[in-house]
C-alpha cells in the first residue's frame, strides 16, 4: 500500500501548559448532508506520542513519534487486506485547536480544523461475536449470471437520484434492458445517518428511495444497493454492523432487488477466518426480509470464498481485487479464473468484478475481449459506463445478443483454457443442447495467426457449424485443424456445433 503523508499546522494561540494528549476530531462535510470524521486519540509522554487514528473504517496504531507539542511527527500503521497501510503526520500544538493541512501526491489540500472532543468518542463499537455456522437456504435467484449496471466505475461518489433515473431511462431506451441488463445498482455513498430507532436513511443525494425504486421498476428494471458488514463502508459511510435484520427489512420495504455487501468496512473488527459467519448474518436476514434480493459478496476473493459462498446465501462472490479500465487489469484478472471453474453453477457465480467496457481507456478490440472472456467465464455482466451517451460501437459490444447467450447459457458451465502457445490461447465452454463455445484469444499487442486442433478444444469430430459471434457470420470448416487471424489484444469467439 502507498504511504500517505499529512502535515499538521496549528493556530498561533499559545497555551504552554497544554500537550497533545486528548481526543481530536476533524469533521469534513461530504456535501450530501453527511460528515467524514477522523479522530486522533493521542497521548503525549515527553517526546513520545502514542495512540490511535481512526479515519472512517481505518484504525491506525501509532508506532513511531518524534518531537513534542511545538513540533512533532507521528507515524501509524494498520493491516489491510493482507497488506499494510502507513500514514505519517507532522505538526504543532497551540491552544486547543489544530489546523490541519494534508499534503499528498497532488500537493497541499485545504486546511481543516480539529477540536478536542470527549474521550471515547469515535471509538470502534464493541465487537459482536460471529454466530455459529450453518447453511443458509438457497434463495432460488440468479439461475443465470446477473446482468445490469453499477455506479462505481464511472461515477464513484458522484452518484445521485437524478443520475440513477437517467441511467434507467437509457437502459430501457437503448436496448440494454431487452438484452438482459436488468439491475440498476447504486454503489457506495448513498447512505445517511440512522434515525432514533436505528433505521438507515439515505442522504441528501437520494431524497426518496421508495420513489426511486418505483421509477426504476416502472422501466422494467430492478434496483440494487450497497452496504458493508462493518460499522462503515469503504468510503466511510454507515455500514450494516449490528443492524443486519433491520437493514434487510428496510431494503425490502424500499423495493430493493440486489445487495452488494463489501467486506472492507469489517476488517477492523473481524479476521478473514470469521468472514463466512459474518456474511451468513446478512444471508439469513435477506431470506426473512419479505423480498427476493440477490446477494453479492464483495470481499476480493479472500478466504477461498468460492468454497463457502453458496452456504451463506451468496449468489455471486468476488474472486479478485478491484478491476480498472486497463488491458493489464482486465487480462490479469480474467485469464486467472480457470482454477475456479468447478465452483460456478446456476444460482452461484464467480465474479471477477464489473465491466469497464466504454470507460475510455481501452480499444474496442480490448473491450470485445473483456466481454468475450467474462461471457466464457459465466461471470455476472454488470456494466460500469455512462450508458446515457455511449458510442454505437460500445453499445454493440454490450448488447451483442449472441455473446450474451454464451454468458447466460442455462447449463452454467464456466470455460476452461484448453490450448496455449505463447501469448495465444484457446478457451472452451460446454453449452446446453450440445454446442460448444470456443474463444481464441491473442494476448499479444501484435496481430497473430492462431492454429489449433478441434480435438484440443474437446470437440472430437470436425464441427458441422461454426458461427463467429462478433462478425455474426458462419465460417467454413476446413478439417480437424482450425486457423484464424486474431487482432492484437483481440478475440475470435465462436459457437460450434
N, C-alpha and C positions, 0 to 999 in steps of 0.2 A: 504494500500500500504506500502511496505517496505521503511524505511528511507535509504538514501544513504549519506555517509559522504565523503567529499573531503577535502584534506589538500592543502593549497597554500603556496609554498615557493618561495622566491624571491632572485634574484641575489644580490651580495654584494655591488653593486654600490649604494652609498648613495646620497640622494637628500632631505635634511631636510625640504625644503620648500614645497615639494610635499605632497599630500594626496591621498586618494583612489578615489576621485571624478573623474569621467570620464567614457568613454565607452571603455571596454576592449574586445578584440576578441581572442579566441583560435580557430585556424583553423587546423583541423586534416584531412589529406588525407584519403579517403576511400579505396584507392588502385584501383579505377576504373576510375580515371580522375575527380571525384567529391570531394568536401570538406565538411566535417561536421563542422559547425560553431556554437560556443557557445559565447554569448555576456553577459558580466557583466556590466550593466549600474548602476554605483554606485554613491552615493552622501554622503560624509562624513561631519558631523557637530559635531565636538568634538569627543566624544566617541560613537556617534550614526551614524549608517550607514543605509541608506535606498536605495531603488531602485528595479530593476528587474533583473532577469537572464533568458535569452531566450536560451534554449538548444533545437535546432531544433523546433519541434512542441510544446514544453513545455514552458510556460511563467510563471515563479515563481515570487511572490512578497515577498520581504524581510520583515519579521515581527519581527525578533529578531536579536540583534547585541551586541557585547561587544568588547572593546579594540579600538585601533586606527591603524595608519599606520604601527607601528612596530610589532604589534601582534593583530590580530583581529579574531573574529568568527562571521559569519552571518548564519542565518537560514531562509530559504524561503519556501513557500508553494504554492500549486496550487490545485484547484479541478480537478479531472479527473474521468470521467465515474462513477459518483455517489460516489466517494471516495475522498481522499486527499493524495497527494504525497508531502513529505517534503524532503529538501536537506539542508545539513549543510556544510559550508566551513570555514576553518581556514587558516591564512596565515600572511604574512608581505609584506610591500612595500619597494622597494629600486630602486630608479631611475624611469625610465619609462618603465620597463619591468617586467613582472611577470613570474616566472617559477612555473608551477602548477604540482602537483603530486596528482593523485586521489588514495585514499585508500578506498577499499571496502571490500566486503566479501571474495574476493580472494587475498587480500593483495595489496601491493603497485603496481602501474602501471607506465609505462614510463612517464618521465617528459614531460610537454607541456609548450610552451611559449605563453604568452599573450601580445599583443601590444595594445597601445591606437589607437582607430580609431575615425573618426568624430562622433559627437553626431547625433543620429538618424539612423545611420547605424545598420541594424539588427532588426529594429523595425517591429512589425507586420504591414502588409499592411492595408490600410484603409478598413473598413468594407463595404461590398456590401450588401445592404438590400435584403432580400429574396423576390422573386417575389410573386404576388398573387397566391393563389392556384387554380388549375384547373386540371381536369382529363387528364392524358396522354394516348393517344391511345394505345391499346394493340398491341404489335409488332408481335403477332402471332407465337412466338418462344417457345421452351421448352414445348411442349404439354405433354411430359413425363419428369420426373426429369432429369436434365443434368447429364451426366456421363463423366468422364475424369480424369485428373491428375493435381495436383498443386504442385509447387516447394517448398512451405514454410516449411511444416512439416519436411522434410528431409534435405533440402539444405539451407533454410533461405537466408542470404545474399551471399552465395557462388554460387548462380545460374549464369550460363553464357550461351552463344550461343551454345558452344560445348555440354554442358550437355543437353540442350533442344533438340538438334538434336539426341543425343544418346537415350534420353527417347522416342522420337517419333519413332525411329528405333525399340526399344524394344517393344513398344506398338503394332506396326504392326507385328513384328516377332513372339511375344509370344501369340498372340490371344486376347489381350485386346481390340484392335480396333474392332475386329469381334464380341466380346462380348458386345460391346456398348460404350466402353470408347473412346470418340472421341475428347474431348477438351484437349489440352496441354496448361496449364495456367501458365504464368510467374507471380509470386507474386512480392513483393516489392524489390527494389534496382536495377531495370533495368534503372531507369531514369537518364538522364543527365541534362544539362542546356538548357535554351531556346535560340533560335537564335535571331538575332536583330529584327525579325518580330514577335517574341513571340511563334514560333513553338517549341514544345517539341522535344528534341533529346534524343536518347538512349545514355548511357555512353559506356565506352570502352569495357565493357563485351559483348556488343551487337552491333557489327560494322555495321550491315545492317539488319534492321527489315524487310524490304521488302523481302530480300533473305531468311531470316529465315521463314517467313510466307509461301513463295513459297515452301520451303523444307518440312515444316510440311504438307501443303496441298498435296504435291506430295505423301505423305504416306497415303492419305485418311483420314487425321485428320484435326482438326481445332485449331487455335491458340488463346489463351486468354492472357489478360494483366491486369494490376492493376493500380489504381490511388486512389486519395482522393479528396473530395470536399474542402479540406483545402489548405493553402499555402504549406504545407509539408505533406509527407506521415508519416506513423508510424515510419519509420526508418530515417526520416529527409530528404528524397529526394523531388524532385519537385512535388507538387500536381497540381490539375487542377483548383485551385481557380482563378476565373476571366477569365479562358480560356476554359470553358466547350465546347462551339461550336467548337473552334479551335482544341482542343484535339480530340473530336469525329471525326472530319474530318480527322485528322492525322491518327487515328486508322483505319478508313475505308480505307484510301489510302495505309496503310501498309498491309492490308488484315487481320485485327483482327476480331475475331468472338465472343469474350466474354470479358466482362469488370467486374472485381471485384472492387467495389468502397467503400473505407474504411473510416468510419467516424472519426477515431481517430485524423486525421490532422485538423479537423474543429472545435473542441470544444473550441479552444481559441477565436474564433470569433462568434460562434453561440451557442444558447441554444438548449437543446434537443427538446424543443417545436417547434423550427424552422426547424427541421430535414426534415420533409416532403417537405417543399418548396425548401430546398437546394438540395435534391435528385431529385426533379422534374426538376431542370435545366438540369441535365445530361440526365434524361429520355427523355426530349424534344430534346436535342442535338443528342442523338443516333438515334432518329427517322428520323432526317433530315441529317444524316451523309452520306447517299447513300449506306449503307451496313447493312445487318442484323447482329446485335450484341446483344447477350444475356446480360441482365443487372442483375448483382448480387449485392444486397445491403448487405454490411458488416458493421453492426452497433450494433452487440451484443445483439439484441433483445430489444433495448431501445425504449421507447415511443410507445409500442404496435404496432410495425412496421407491423405485420401481418394484422392489420386493414386498413392500407393505402398503403402497398407496391404495390399492383396492380395499384393504382391510380397514382403512379409516374413512371409507366412503368416497375416496377420490376418483373423479372421472378422468383427470389428466394430472400429470406431475412434471415439473421442470426437470430436465436431465443435464443441464449445464448452466453456466453463468449467463449474464445478460448479453444479448446479441447487440450488434451495432451495424450500421449501414456501410459495411465494407466487405470486399471479397474475402479478406483474411478471416474476419469474424464468421461469416456465413459458411465458408468452406471448412474452417476448423471445427465448428460445432456440428454442421450437418454430416460431414463424412466420418465423424467419430461415433455415430449412433448404432452401428451394426450390432455391437455386442448386446444391445438391449432388445433385439427383435422378438425374443421369446416372451417378453412381458407385455406386448401390445395385444389387445383383443377388444371386441366390442364392449363399449362402456368404460374402458380403461386404457388410456393412451399415453405414450411417451411424448413429452412436449419439449422440443428443442428451442422454444421461445417464439415470439411473434414474428411476423413477416416484416421485412424492411422494404419491400417492393414499392418503388415510387418515391422514396425519400431523397433521391437525387445524387447519391454518391457511388452508384454502380451503373454499369451499362445495361442495356436491355438484354443482352446475351446473358449477363450475370444474373439478372433478375429472373430470366427464364430458368436458369439453373437452380436458383433459390426455390422457385415454385415447383419445379420438377422433383427436386430432392425431397422437399417437405411432403409432397404428394406420395412419392415412393415410400417414405417413412411412415405413412399413415399418421402424420402429425396434424394437430389442430392447425387450421388455416385462419389465423387471426391477423387481418390486415392492420397496418400501422401508419398509413399515409393519410394525407388530406384528400379524401375521395371527392371532395366538392370541386376540385379543379384539376384532376389528374389528366394526363395526356391520353390520347387514344391508344398508344402502344402499351401504356401501363394498364389501362382498362382491359385491353385484350389479353394481357398476361394474367391478370387477376380473375378474369371471368371466362377463361378457356374451359368450356364445359367438358371436353374430352380429357383434359388433365385433371380437373376436379373429380371426374368419375373414378380416376385411379385412387385418389385420396379417399374418396367416400365409398369405396368398394365394400360391400356388406360383409365379406369374409373377414376383413380386419387384419390381414397378414401384413407384417412390416417387411420391407425389402431387405435383401442381403447382397453384399458385394460378392460377385461370382467370378470376376476376372479382373486382373490388373496388370498393366505393363507400364512402368514409369509413372507418368502423371495422367495416364488414361486408364479408365476403369469402367466396368460394366456392373450394373446392379439389376437384380431380378426380383419380381414380386408376383406370387401366385394370386390370381383373381377368381372371384366366384364365377362359376359357369365354365371354368376350364381354360380361359385365356391367361396370358402372362404379360405383365408389364415389364419392358426392358428399357433401361436408361443407359445411354453411353455418354459418359462424362469426360471432358477434356479439362483437367485442372491446370494445364499449361496456358500461359498467355498467348502462345502461338497456335495457329490452326494446326490440326493434325488429322491424319487418316488413321482410323481405328479399324482393325480387323480381328474378328473373334469367331469361334465356332458356336453354333446354336446349342450344342451339347453342353458347352461351358455355362450357358445360362439356364440349364435344367430343361431344355427343350430337346427331347430325344430324337424327333424326326423333323425334317425340314418343314417349316410352317407353311400353311396354305394361305395365310393372310397376314400382311404386315401393314399396320396403319401408323404413319408418322403423325403424332398428336399436335405438334406445333405447326407443321405445314398443312395439316388436315388433308392428307393425301395418302393413297395406297402406294405401297412400294413393291417393286418386283422382287421375287425370290430367286436367288442365284445358286442354290445348293446348300450344303452343310455349313458353309462359312459365309459370314456377312461382313462387308466393308462399308464404311461411311466416313465422310468428311465432317469433322466437328470443329466449330469455331473455337478460338481461344476462350477459356473460361466458360465454354458453352456446353450444350447438351443436345442429344437427339433422343427423344422419348417416343417409344413405340408400344403399341398394343398388338400382341402377336397371338394368333390363333391357329 
